[in-house]
Amino acid sequence: MENITLGEIAKGLAFIVALISSIVYLKKILVKSINNTLIPINKKIDDLELSYIKTDLVNFMCLAETGNISKEQSLNAHELYDKYCKKGGNSYIHDKWEKLKKEGKL
């Protein structure tokens, strides 16, 4: 085995430290870039989901007014309504839901 000098060890350690620092820096940039891309996409998906839930609830409440709902539809609608409230939905849906509840149609 050859003689390794202190200078060679220092160069090797400096290379390893620089390599690790570069990897950490690149990872940080990639994570930031991915997050900046995904956050708007997630927001759009949440908005679409809320819109679909609202549409389904409106359709259900129209059926509930006429009394044409099954037990399964009612269970599904209650789950959707809970999800709608958790996602921040607060509009005429809430008022209509409470009105139908008071009338005993839900």
Salt bridges, closest charged atoms under 4 A:
ASP46 OD1 - LYS87 NZ 3.67
ASP47 OD1 - LYS43 NZ 3.06
GLU49 OE2 - LYS83 NZ 3.16
GLU49 OE1 - LYS87 NZ 3.08
GLU65 OE2 - LYS96 NZ 2.19
GLU103 OE2 - LYS99 NZ 3.96
GLU103 OE1 - LYS105 NZ 3.56
